[in-house]
């Protein structure tokens, strides 16, 4: 196996499409998006980048700005009413979905 590094997304997708590389390994969301919009590639497998710790995506607010609960409620609303799932399905990301939003899920110290 020979590793090759590219500076931009378009560089590695062009290399893949032109046959200069046989495979690409990178973040699932960007690959799933590319598959959904381009249709010239396919995902053949995934590996958790977080190991035993889930590699969830985070959203942050400024401490004390009062947005934490409102943001969590908004996210939970779109999860419960199905809009979140529709967006994930549209972009081939259903495997990335969460059942509910969480505030400080790892119990990290709040500073």
N, C-alpha and C positions, 0 to 999 in steps of 0.2 A: 504494500500500500504506500502510495506517495501522497503526502498532504500538500495542497496548494492553497494559498491564501489570496483573497481578492478584497479590494478596497470597498466596493459598492455592491449592493444587491444586484443591480443590473449586470455587473461583471460576472458574478458566479452563475446567474441564470443563463446568460449568453454562452458561457463556457459549457454548461450542462447541455443546452440545446444544440450547440455546434459539435458536441462529442469530444471536446478537449478534456472534460472530466466525466466520469461515469456516475458519480453520485455526489450529493451535497448533504451535509449534516449541519443543522442549525435549528433555531427556535421554531417550534411547531406552528404557532400562530402566523408567522410570516410565510412559512411554507404553505400552510392551508389556504391562506389568502391568495397566494400566487396560483395555486392549483385551481381555485375557484374562478379567478378572473382570466387566466391564460389558457388553461385546458391542455397544455402541452407537456405537463409533468404530472407525476402522481406520487403520493406519499406511500412508501412501502413498509414503514414501521416507525415507532416512536420509542424513546427512552426517556425516563424521568430525569430531568436535569437536577432535581433536588435530592436525589438519592432517597433516603428514608424520610426526609422532610419534604412535604408537598411544596412545589415551586409555584405557589399561587401569585397572582398579580396584586399589587397593592395600590391604593389611592391614599393620598395624605392631605391633610389640611393643616393650616397653621394652628399651633396649640392655643386653645382658649378662644378660637374664633366663633364657636357655637355651631359649627357646621357638621360635626361628627354624627350626631343622631339624625339630623335631617338627611344627610347623604346616605346613611345606612337605611333609613326608611324608604328613600327613593329607590335604592338598589333592590331592597327586598320587594318593593311593589312591582317592579318590572320583572323580577324573578317569578313572583307568584302569579302575575297575570299572563305570563307566557311570552311577553315581548323579548325578554332576555334570551330565551330559548330559540325564538325565531331568528334573532340576529346571529346567534351561534351556529344555527343550522345553515343559514344563508352563506356563511363564510367557512363552512366545513370545520367548525370548532366545537362541536358538541362535547367532545372528550375533555375540553378545557373548562366546562361549566361547573359552577358551584350551586349547592342547594340553598344557601343563604349567605348574606354578607356577614362578616365578623369584624368587630372592633378589637384591635390588638390581639389577634388570635394566638400568637406564640407567647403571650404574657410578657412581652418585652418591657423593660422599664420605661416608664413615661417620664420624659425630661422636661 
